[in-house]
């Protein structure tokens, strides 16, 4: 798959799950619960013990049924290790040019962290495939809508403090997708399954029809 195809698949549901746990077993169980609930894109944070092993196992077992990425990728070394482990996309809380270059060198999309319009423009100049707005809790959907009025070409992914209730508001304001951690995964399997089904329906209803921008048209539309 080309980078744009991976990006499209990773963000197709307008939400990607974030798995950040204290142990490998907990991460595996959380990922399994989310995937069983219908989530098709999730990142394993590199702050999780044996995170790369988890990425490798999930990628091998799931194939193209889900898109598994690596999160909290802070430098080029970590980026290369994540790519070697089988990560299909890289996410970072910060903006590092070498992480973007490393991912792109091997055909892997990168979603760096940004928090200001200046960082957004810089990330776009570096070729970022989408921009992780982090932490989203420092802003609100109306702020994102104002930013997108000036930067409609910026594919933003609010992450950090996004809830089931606020996620549709972010999408309605112009976000391409949202990243969610425990707000999505906490609870037993039935609870998570119901939450995911409800969220996906609400995100679909909230999504505006966006015009083509620089050839990425309906990149994230059905």
Secondary structure, DSSP 8 states (H G I E B T S, - for coil): --HHHHHHHHTTTSEEEEE--SSHHHHHHHHHHHHHTT--EEEEETTSTTHHHHHHHHHHHHGGGSEEEEE---SHHHHHHHHHHT-SEEE-SS--HHHHHHHHHTT-EEEEEE-SHHHHHHHHHTT-SEEEES-GGGS-HHHHHHHHHH-TT--EEEESS--HHHHHHHHHTT-SEEEESHHHH-S-HHHHHHHHHHHHHHHHHH-------TT-TTTT--
